[in-house]
Amino acid sequence: MKFETPAGDNPIDKLTHVGKPLDRIDGPLKTSGQARYAYERHDMAPDAAYGYVLGTTIAKGRIKAIDTSKARAAPGVLAVVTHQNAGKLGKGKMNTARLLAGPEVEHYHQAVAVVVAETFEQARAAAGLIRVDYAEAKGAFDLKAAKGSAEPVKDPPDARAGDFEKAFAAAEVKVDAEYTTPDQAHAMMEPHASVAVWQDDALTLWTSNQMIDWGRGDVAATLGIPKVKVRIVSPFIGGGFGGKLFVRADALMAALGAKAAGRAVKVALSRPMMFNNTTHRPATIQRIRIGAGKDGRITAIGHETWSGDLPGGGPETAAEQTKLLYAGENRMTATRLAVLDLPEGNAMRAPGEAPGLMALEVAIDEMAEKLGLDPVEFRIRNDTQVDPHKPERPFSQRQLVECLRQGADRFGWSKRGKPGARREGRWLVGMGVAAAFRNNLTMKSGARMRLQPDGMLVVETDMTDIGTGSYTIIAQTAAEVMGVPMKSVIVRLGDSQFPVSAGSGGQWGANSSTAGVYAAGMKLRGVVAQKLGLDPEAAEFADGRVKVGNASHALRDAAKDGDLVVEDFIEFGDLAKKYQQSTFGGHFVEVAVDAWTAEVRVRRMLAVCAAGRILNPKSARSQVIGAMVMGTGAALMEDLVVDKRRGFFANHDLAGYEVPVHADIPHQEVVFLDEVDPTSSPMKAKGVGELGICGVGAAVANAVYNATGVRIRDYPITLDKLLKDMPAVA
């Protein structure tokens, strides 16, 4: 099915199942321990041996020699694989660094060997016996030091409209400030883990991966085997946040270890390996300049951003939202990338917008203060309904103003006072606001639908569920299209033997994958109607029956001679070129700051979101509150500390890398505006999983400023940064 014109009325609009806050159908499996995650596939590989991955202890250089003799002779050891006996390996399209070091070392904890043994303890002990002789080279590990050598990137290119420099110089009121965000880790609960089995030169990987088809292609390219010889299975994923978009060392080393040992092998990366071997969100340096007239209208806005990555890597695109969020004739965005020899930087929830808005939305508050305007009013005054760089291109839907107004009203924004004015005992109390913005992306996505003689509907797609509720919204979509109850739908996900889906990433997963299921369902409706001798255009599907006029048949009758099976894809046309498709929100935060210690406590949070049709308000709310927690962590505590001598992240575990816990976020509220976007997909939906984090960090920072009068532009906002400028305690 090609989606080339805005969606009209269709079966989804009945909203019998879609749009309802249904419980997740995979919930009972997960709460009872029946949902098997990658490392738990004992049912598929009961005789699996254990692999332990050894990482390099230098960040840059060469391996001069490896002595594995003691490891091979250790008790229980079945195989040891290094670059010396792994065979010729390629590099997948999605990997900046090679997954197995040798002889060159590209970053700290790059995998150097996998030891396979009968038990995990034997594999780990033997790995400690491997001796690696390195020739260490000098590396670049400090973004501030490398900033001067950073270069422009092709994607995204610099963008300009009008004459920014001239307009900024002439502006009546100006803000010119630098903001920094640190490296951050995904820190998901489930480790990167895989179980590998070879049979007749074909590889099956049970792995934790968000993008099945990407992973399949990368595994095949790395091992130098045909893609048809690789099967990836990932039905349940314990968190990814972008860190499992790409195949990592656990999958490759499990495959190599299984080949060498002649046994199924399971590998899970240790927590330090997850932090230093896999991807992370890169640090940024951002300079924002805003010029405005005394009437509060922005006349010039410029956003420059610097980040670093390994050679051949990409930037953190922190200036992209600034192209679209506010009006202003004279504009400039620029992205610069420095070469750093740190572990690979790549996608983490809302890459670009999350750190970009941490800077932009603070700068917007700073400008509002200089103008003497309320921060909500300043944002509303500079709203735009068209792409500022292409005024002929309107937003398909844009309810940012309504998000801000409704949020301000619900949050009690009118009670917000001047910075440092509100005191409750030893606590200084403040409120902050920030706009939320994330583009709506769509991806081609397919599904297979099977109607069985018993009336059960089976949906198969390689879409993944990373805790987001994919099983449930796909079941809701199938039930809606085919007019059956939810209990009549079986959903099977995360297997490369199923049709290729959008996968889970970029906030495109829910909308695109359900649109693919919709396409398959509409095709099946046609086949069913034909089988029953009915006009497909006139047929109504409801309550497990198919009706045309006075003729009525049970849906299952169409499959009485055997299963009816169809496959289809949703393919998107150029509507995204005609309309700017984006999602919007307003984040409101109240904090209390201890006047003596500068300890920050988040008291309450509100997100008002406009993101097309909400397919399941319960699971969508879960996504947004989780994102709000992540945004709070980014604002107040998350910081991958770089050892600038040796080039690694020093706090590489959940003891040293702090993230928020339940007690840190006492009250959260989420409101979804009533919105459908027919230009987005037949579902008229968008995404919310990444929108929820966008702007949160800035809202927290702005609340801290309102409480204390101290402006911190260097994240995270820690006690030491606040204390030195806190007002004297009376």
C-alpha positions in Angstrom: 0.0 0.0 0.0 1.3 3.4 -1.0 0.4 6.3 1.2 0.5 9.3 -1.1 -2.5 11.4 -0.2 -3.8 12.5 3.2 -5.9 9.8 4.9 -9.7 10.0 4.7 -12.2 8.1 6.8 -11.0 4.5 7.2 -11.7 1.5 9.5 -9.3 2.9 12.2 -11.6 5.8 12.8 -14.2 3.5 14.4 -11.9 3.6 17.5 -13.4 0.4 18.9 -10.0 -0.7 20.0 -7.5 1.9 18.8 -7.2 4.9 21.1 -8.3 2.9 24.1 -6.0 2.7 27.2 -5.8 -1.1 27.1 -3.4 -3.1 29.3 -0.3 -4.4 27.6 -1.0 -7.9 26.3 2.6 -8.9 27.1 2.3 -7.7 30.7 1.4 -11.0 32.2 4.3 -12.7 30.5 6.8 -10.2 31.8 5.4 -10.0 35.3 5.4 -13.8 35.6 8.8 -14.3 34.1 7.5 -16.1 31.0 8.8 -13.5 28.6 12.2 -14.9 27.5 14.9 -12.2 26.9 17.9 -12.8 24.8 20.2 -14.3 27.5 17.4 -16.5 28.8 16.7 -18.6 25.6 17.5 -21.9 27.4 14.5 -23.4 25.6 16.2 -22.8 22.2 19.8 -23.6 23.2 19.7 -25.8 26.4 23.4 -26.9 25.9 24.7 -23.4 25.4 28.3 -22.7 26.5 29.2 -19.3 27.9 31.3 -16.6 26.2 33.1 -13.8 28.1 34.3 -10.8 26.1 37.7 -9.2 27.0 38.0 -5.5 26.1 41.2 -3.6 25.3 42.9 -1.6 28.0 44.0 1.2 25.8 42.0 3.7 23.8 44.2 4.0 20.7 47.1 2.1 19.2 47.9 -1.4 18.0 48.0 -4.9 19.4 51.6 -6.1 19.1 51.0 -9.7 20.4 48.3 -11.8 22.2 49.2 -14.8 24.3 46.1 -17.0 24.8 47.9 -20.2 25.7 47.1 -20.1 29.4 43.4 -19.3 28.7 43.1 -22.2 26.3 44.5 -24.6 28.9 42.2 -23.4 31.7 39.5 -25.7 33.0 36.3 -25.9 30.9 37.6 -23.7 28.1 36.2 -24.7 24.7 37.6 -22.0 22.4 39.3 -18.6 22.4 38.7 -16.2 19.5 40.8 -13.2 18.6 41.5 -11.3 15.4 44.3 -13.8 14.7 41.9 -16.7 14.2 38.5 -15.0 13.6 38.9 -15.0 9.8 38.3 -12.1 7.6 35.7 -9.7 9.1 34.0 -6.8 7.4 32.2 -3.9 9.0 28.4 -3.3 8.9 26.9 -0.1 7.6 25.7 0.9 11.1 29.0 0.5 12.9 31.6 3.3 13.1 34.2 1.1 14.8 34.9 -2.5 14.1 33.4 -4.9 16.6 36.7 -6.9 17.1 39.9 -5.1 17.6 43.1 -6.1 15.9 45.7 -5.2 15.1 44.4 -1.6 15.4 42.7 -0.5 18.5 40.1 2.2 17.9 38.6 2.9 21.4 38.8 1.7 25.0 37.1 -1.7 25.7 36.9 -2.5 22.1 36.5 -6.3 22.1 39.8 -8.1 21.8 38.8 -11.7 22.5 36.0 -14.0 23.5 36.6 -17.0 25.7 34.1 -19.8 25.5 33.8 -22.3 28.4 31.3 -24.6 30.0 30.4 -22.1 32.7 30.4 -18.3 32.9 32.9 -18.4 35.8 35.3 -20.5 33.8 35.1 -18.2 30.8 35.6 -15.1 33.0 38.6 -16.6 34.8 40.2 -17.8 31.6 39.8 -14.4 30.0 41.9 -12.9 32.9 44.7 -15.2 31.8 45.0 -13.6 28.3 48.0 -11.4 27.9 47.9 -8.6 25.3 50.9 -6.5 24.4 49.9 -3.1 23.1 51.7 -0.3 21.4 49.7 2.7 22.7 49.2 5.8 20.7 48.2 9.3 21.8 44.5 9.9 21.5 42.1 12.9 21.6 39.6 12.6 24.4 38.7 16.2 25.3 35.9 17.9 23.3 36.9 21.4 24.5 40.5 20.9 23.5 39.4 19.4 20.1 36.8 22.1 19.4 39.2 24.2 17.3 39.9 21.4 14.9 36.2 20.4 14.5 35.0 20.6 10.9 31.6 21.2 9.1 29.6 18.1 8.3 27.7 17.2 5.2 24.7 15.9 7.2 23.2 18.1 8.4 24.6 20.9 6.4 24.7 24.5 7.7 21.5 26.3 7.1 20.8 30.0 6.7 17.9 32.4 6.0 18.2 36.1 5.7 21.3 37.8 7.1 21.8 36.5 10.7 24.9 38.4 11.5 23.5 41.8 10.4 20.2 41.3 12.2 21.8 40.1 15.4 24.2 43.0 15.4 21.2 45.4 15.0 18.9 43.7 17.5 17.6 45.8 20.4 17.9 42.9 22.9 20.4 40.1 22.7 21.4 36.8 24.2 24.8 35.3 23.4 25.6 32.3 25.6 27.5 29.0 25.6 26.0 25.8 27.0 27.5 22.4 27.5 26.1 18.9 27.8 28.2 15.9 28.9 28.5 12.4 27.5 25.5 10.3 28.6 24.9 6.5 28.8 21.8 4.6 27.8 22.0 2.6 31.1 19.2 0.3 30.2 18.4 -2.6 32.6 19.0 -5.5 30.2 22.6 -5.8 29.0 23.5 -6.3 25.4 23.2 -10.0 25.1 23.0 -12.8 22.5 22.8 -16.5 22.0 24.3 -17.8 18.8 23.7 -21.2 17.1 25.2 -22.4 13.8 23.5 -25.1 11.7 24.6 -26.0 8.2 26.5 -22.7 7.8 23.5 -20.7 8.8 23.5 -18.5 11.9 20.6 -17.9 14.3 21.0 -15.1 16.9 18.7 -14.6 19.7 19.7 -11.1 20.6 18.6 -7.8 22.1 18.3 -5.6 19.1 15.8 -2.8 18.2 16.2 -3.0 14.4 16.0 -6.6 13.2 16.7 -6.1 9.5 19.5 -3.6 10.1 21.1 -6.1 12.5 20.7 -9.0 10.1 22.4 -7.0 7.3 25.2 -5.9 9.5 25.9 -9.4 10.9 25.9 -10.8 7.4 28.3 -8.1 6.2 30.6 -8.5 9.1 30.8 -12.2 8.8 31.0 -12.2 5.0 28.0 -14.5 4.6 24.7 -14.1 2.6 22.0 -12.3 4.4 19.7 -15.3 3.9 22.1 -17.3 6.1 21.4 -15.1 9.1 18.3 -15.2 11.3 17.8 -12.7 14.1 15.2 -13.3 16.8 14.4 -10.6 19.4 10.8 -10.8 20.7 11.5 -9.1 24.1 14.0 -6.3 24.8 14.6 -4.9 28.2 15.2 -1.3 27.2 17.3 0.1 24.4 16.9 3.9 24.1 18.8 3.8 20.8 21.7 1.8 22.3 20.5 -1.4 20.7 19.7 0.1 17.3 22.9 -1.5 16.0 24.7 -4.9 16.3 27.3 -4.7 19.0 30.2 -7.0 20.2 27.9 -9.4 22.1 26.3 -10.6 18.9 29.5 -10.9 16.8 31.5 -12.5 19.6 28.7 -15.0 20.3 28.7 -15.9 16.6 32.4 -16.3 16.4 32.6 -18.2 19.7 29.8 -20.6 18.6 31.6 -21.3 15.3 34.9 -22.0 17.0 33.4 -24.1 19.8 30.9 -26.0 17.7 28.3 -25.3 20.3 25.6 -22.8 21.0 27.2 -19.8 22.9 25.6 -17.1 25.0 27.3 -13.8 25.6 26.2 -10.8 27.8 28.3 -7.7 28.0 29.4 -6.7 31.5 28.1 -3.3 32.7 31.5 -1.6 32.2 31.6 -3.1 28.7 28.1 -1.7 28.0 29.3 1.8 28.9 32.7 1.7 27.1 32.2 -0.8 24.3 28.8 0.2 23.0 27.4 3.6 21.9 26.6 6.6 24.0 25.2 10.2 23.6 28.1 12.5 22.8 28.9 15.6 24.7 28.1 18.9 23.1 29.3 22.5 23.2 26.6 24.9 22.0 26.6 28.6 21.3 23.2 30.3 20.9 22.6 33.8 19.9 19.2 35.4 19.8 18.2 38.9 18.9 14.8 40.4 19.4 13.0 43.7 19.3 11.5 45.3 22.4 8.2 44.0 21.2 9.3 40.5 22.0 9.6 39.3 18.4 12.7 37.3 17.5 14.7 39.0 14.6 17.7 36.8 14.6 18.4 33.3 15.9 21.7 31.4 15.6 22.7 28.0 17.0 26.1 26.5 16.6 27.0 23.1 18.0 30.2 21.0 18.4 30.5 17.3 19.3 33.0 14.5 18.7 33.2 11.0 17.5 35.5 8.4 16.1 36.9 8.8 12.6 34.0 8.2 10.2 31.4 8.9 12.8 28.6 11.4 12.9 27.7 14.5 15.0 25.1 15.1 17.7 22.7 17.2 15.7 21.8 19.5 18.5 20.9 22.5 16.3 18.3 20.9 14.2 15.2 21.8 16.2 16.3 25.5 16.1 15.5 25.5 12.3 11.8 24.9 13.0 10.7 25.8 16.5 10.4 29.6 16.5 9.8 32.3 14.0 12.4 34.8 12.9 13.5 36.0 9.4 17.2 35.8 10.0 18.5 32.4 11.0 21.7 30.3 11.1 22.5 26.8 12.3 25.9 25.2 12.1 27.1 21.7 13.1 30.8 20.9 13.7 32.4 17.5 14.4 35.7 16.8 16.0 37.6 13.5 15.9 37.7 11.9 19.4 39.1 8.5 20.3 36.4 7.8 22.8 33.9 4.9 22.5 31.5 5.4 19.6 28.9 8.2 19.9 25.5 7.5 18.4 21.8 7.7 18.8 20.3 8.0 22.3 16.6 8.9 22.9 15.8 12.0 20.8 19.4 12.4 19.4 19.9 16.0 18.6 16.8 17.5 20.1 17.3 16.2 23.7 20.7 18.0 24.2 19.8 20.8 21.7 16.7 21.8 23.6 18.6 21.7 26.9 20.4 24.7 25.5 17.9 26.4 23.3 15.1 26.4 25.8 17.3 27.9 28.4 18.4 30.6 26.0 14.8 31.4 25.2 14.1 31.9 29.0 17.1 34.1 29.2 15.8 36.2 26.4 12.3 36.4 27.9 13.8 37.7 31.1 15.8 40.4 29.3 12.6 41.5 27.5 10.6 41.5 30.7 8.2 38.9 29.3 6.7 35.8 30.8 8.6 32.8 29.3 5.3 31.2 28.2 4.1 34.4 26.5 7.5 34.9 24.8 7.3 31.4 23.3 3.7 32.0 22.1 4.6 35.3 20.6 7.2 33.7 18.4 5.1 30.7 17.2 5.1 29.9 13.5 2.8 27.8 11.5 5.2 27.4 8.6 8.8 26.2 8.2 10.8 29.4 8.8 13.3 28.3 6.1 10.6 27.4 3.6 7.6 29.6 4.3 5.6 28.0 1.5 5.7 24.7 3.5 3.2 24.6 6.4 3.2 22.4 9.4 0.7 19.6 9.0 -0.4 20.1 12.6 1.2 22.5 15.1 -0.5 22.9 18.5 2.5 24.2 20.4 0.6 27.3 21.6 -2.2 25.2 22.9 0.2 22.9 24.7 1.8 25.9 26.4 -1.5 27.6 27.3 -3.2 24.5 28.6 0.0 23.5 30.5 0.3 26.9 32.1 -3.3 26.8 33.2 -3.2 23.3 34.6 0.2 23.8 36.4 -0.7 27.0 38.1 1.9 29.0 36.2 0.4 32.3 37.2 1.6 31.7 40.8 5.3 31.7 39.6 7.2 34.5 41.1 10.5 36.3 40.4 13.7 34.3 40.8 14.5 33.5 44.4 11.2 35.0 45.7 9.4 31.9 46.9 10.6 30.3 50.1 9.2 27.5 52.2 11.4 27.0 55.3 14.8 26.1 54.1 13.6 25.4 50.5 13.7 27.8 47.6 10.9 26.9 45.2 10.7 27.7 41.5 8.9 26.8 38.3 10.3 26.2 34.9 8.9 25.7 31.4 10.2 24.5 28.0 8.8 23.7 24.6 9.0 20.1 23.4 9.7 19.4 19.7 10.5 16.3 17.8 10.1 15.7 14.1 7.7 13.0 12.9 9.6 10.4 10.9 8.1 7.5 9.0 9.6 4.3 7.7 8.4 1.6 5.2 7.0 -1.2 7.3 5.5 -4.6 6.5 3.4 -7.3 8.2 1.9 -10.7 7.5 -1.7 -11.4 8.5 -3.2 -14.9 8.8 -6.9 -15.7 9.3 -7.2 -19.2 10.7 -10.3 -21.5 10.4 -11.0 -21.0 14.1 -11.3 -17.3 13.5 -8.0 -16.4 15.2 -6.0 -13.6 13.5 -2.2 -14.0 13.6 0.0 -10.9 12.9 3.7 -11.4 12.1 6.2 -8.6 11.7 9.8 -8.2 12.7 8.8 -5.1 14.7 10.3 -5.1 18.2 8.9 -4.2 21.6 11.5 -2.5 23.7 9.0 -2.0 26.6 6.9 0.4 24.5 3.8 -1.6 24.0 4.3 -2.7 20.4 2.5 -6.0 20.9 -0.6 -4.2 22.2 -1.0 -1.4 19.6 -0.4 -3.8 16.8 -3.1 -6.1 18.2 -5.4 -3.1 18.6 -4.8 -2.1 14.9 -5.4 -5.7 13.6 -8.6 -6.0 15.7 -9.8 -2.6 14.5 -9.3 -3.3 10.8 -10.7 -6.8 10.8 -13.5 -6.1 13.3 -12.6 -8.8 15.8 -12.1 -8.7 19.6 -8.6 -8.3 21.0 -8.7 -11.9 22.4 -8.9 -13.1 18.8 -5.6 -11.6 17.8 -2.2 -13.2 18.2 0.9 -11.0 17.7 4.3 -12.4 16.9 7.2 -9.9 16.8 11.0 -9.7 16.5 11.9 -12.4 14.0 13.8 -11.8 10.8 11.7 -14.6 9.2 8.7 -12.2 9.4 8.2 -9.2 7.0 10.5 -6.3 7.5 9.1 -3.5 9.7 10.1 0.0 10.6 11.7 -1.3 13.8 11.9 0.6 17.1 13.8 3.9 16.7 13.5 7.5 15.8 10.0 7.8 17.2 8.8 6.2 14.0 8.1 2.7 15.3 4.5 2.9 16.6 3.0 4.9 13.7 4.9 3.1 10.9 4.5 -0.5 12.2 0.8 -0.1 12.9 0.4 1.5 9.4 2.1 -1.6 8.0 -0.4 -3.8 9.9 -3.2 -1.7 8.6 -2.0 -2.2 5.0 -1.9 -6.0 5.5 -5.3 -5.9 7.1 -6.9 -4.0 4.3 -5.4 -6.5 1.9 -6.8 -9.3 3.9 -10.3 -7.7 4.0 -10.3 -7.8 0.2 -9.3 -11.5 0.1 -12.0 -12.3 2.8 -14.7 -10.4 0.9 -13.8 -12.2 -2.3 -13.9 -15.6 -0.6 -17.4 -14.8 0.7 -18.6 -13.4 -2.6 -19.0 -9.9 -1.2 -18.2 -6.5 -2.6 -14.9 -5.5 -0.8 -15.7 -1.8 -1.0 -19.1 -2.2 0.6 -18.2 -4.9 3.2 -18.4 -4.0 6.9 -16.2 -5.9 9.3 -17.5 -5.8 12.9 -18.1 -8.2 15.8 -16.3 -11.1 14.0 -18.6 -10.9 11.1 -18.6 -9.5 7.5 -21.7 -7.7 6.3 -23.0 -6.2 3.1 -26.6 -5.2 3.2 -28.7 -8.1 4.5 -25.9 -10.6 3.8 -23.8 -11.5 6.9 -21.1 -14.1 7.3 -18.8 -15.1 10.2 -15.3 -13.9 9.4 -13.9 -17.4 10.1 -16.1 -18.8 7.3 -13.7 -17.2 4.8 -10.9 -19.5 6.1 -13.0 -22.7 6.4 -10.8 -24.4 3.6 -7.6 -23.3 5.2 -5.6 -20.3 6.4 -5.9 -17.1 4.4 -2.5 -15.4 4.4 -1.5 -12.0 3.1 1.5 -9.7 3.3 1.8 -6.0 2.6 3.9 -2.9 3.3 3.1 0.7 3.9 5.2 2.8 1.7 5.2 6.6 2.3 5.1 9.1 -0.6 6.2 12.7 -0.5 3.6 14.2 1.9 6.5 14.8 4.3 8.0 17.1 1.7 4.8 19.1 1.2 4.1 19.4 4.9 6.4 19.8 7.9 5.4 16.9 10.1 6.4 17.4 13.8 5.3 16.7 17.3 5.0 19.3 20.0 4.6 19.7 23.7 5.0 21.9 26.8 7.0 20.7 29.8 6.4 22.3 33.2 8.5 21.5 36.3 8.5 22.7 39.9 11.6 22.2 42.0 12.7 23.0 45.5 16.4 23.8 46.2 17.8 23.6 49.7 19.0 27.1 50.6 21.9 25.6 52.6 23.1 22.7 50.6 21.8 23.5 47.1 20.2 20.0 46.9 17.6 20.0 44.1 14.3 18.2 44.5 11.8 17.8 41.7 8.4 18.2 43.2 6.0 17.8 40.2 6.1 17.6 36.5 3.5 18.1 33.7 3.8 17.3 30.0 1.2 18.5 27.5 1.7 16.7 24.2 0.3 17.1 20.7 1.4 14.1 18.7 -1.4 13.0 16.4 -3.8 10.2 17.3 -2.7 8.5 20.5 -3.0 4.8 19.7 -3.0 3.7 23.4 -3.1 6.4 26.0 -1.9 4.1 28.8 1.2 2.9 27.0 1.8 6.4 25.5 1.7 7.9 29.0 4.2 5.4 30.2 6.5 6.4 27.4 6.2 10.1 28.2 6.7 9.7 32.0 9.7 7.5 31.4 11.1 10.1 29.1 10.5 12.8 31.6 12.5 10.8 34.2 15.4 10.5 31.7 15.2 14.3 31.0 15.4 15.0 34.7 18.5 12.7 35.0 20.1 14.6 32.2 19.5 17.9 33.9 20.6 17.0 37.4 22.9 14.0 37.6 23.9 12.1 34.4 27.5 12.6 33.4 29.8 10.0 31.8 33.1 11.3 33.2 35.9 11.0 30.7 39.4 10.0 31.9 41.2 12.4 29.6 44.5 10.6 30.1 43.5 7.1 29.1 40.3 7.8 27.1 37.6 5.9 28.9 34.4 6.6 30.9 35.4 6.2 34.5 32.0 5.8 36.1 31.1 2.9 33.9 28.4 1.2 36.0 25.1 1.9 37.8 26.9 2.7 41.0 28.9 5.5 39.5 26.6 6.7 36.7 23.7 8.2 38.5 20.1 8.0 37.2 16.9 9.1 38.8 14.9 6.6 41.0 11.3 6.6 42.1 11.8 8.9 45.0 13.4 11.5 42.7 10.1 12.1 40.8 7.2 12.2 43.2 4.4 13.4 40.8 4.0 13.4 37.1 1.0 14.3 34.9 0.7 13.8 31.1 -2.0 15.4 28.9 -2.5 14.5 25.3 -4.3 17.0 23.1 -7.0 15.8 20.8 -5.3 15.6 17.5 -5.2 13.5 14.3 -2.8 14.1 11.5 -4.1 12.6 8.2 -0.8 13.5 6.4 1.2 11.3 8.7 -0.2 7.8 7.9 -3.5 5.9 7.7 -3.4 5.7 11.5 -3.3 9.5 11.6 -0.8 9.1 14.5 2.7 10.2 15.3 5.2 9.3 18.0 5.6 10.3 21.6 8.5 8.1 23.0 11.2 10.7 22.2 9.0 13.8 22.4 8.7 13.2 26.1 12.3 13.8 26.8 12.6 16.9 24.6 12.8 20.1 26.6 12.6 18.4 30.0 16.2 19.2 31.0 15.7 22.9 30.2 12.4 23.0 32.1 14.3 21.7 35.2 17.2 24.1 34.6 14.7 27.0 34.3 12.9 26.0 37.4 16.2 25.9 39.3 17.0 29.4 38.1 13.5 30.6 39.2 14.1 29.1 42.6 17.6 30.4 43.2 18.4 33.1 40.8 21.5 31.1 39.7 21.8 30.3 36.0 23.8 27.1 35.2 24.7 26.6 31.6 26.9 23.6 32.1 25.0 20.4 32.6 24.4 18.5 34.9 23.2 21.0 37.5 25.1 19.7 40.5 25.4 21.1 44.0 28.9 22.5 43.5 27.9 24.6 40.5 25.0 26.1 42.4 26.6 26.6 45.8 29.3 29.0 44.6 26.6 31.5 43.4 23.8 30.8 45.8 22.5 33.8 47.7 23.4 34.1 51.4 21.0 32.3 53.7 19.1 34.6 56.0 
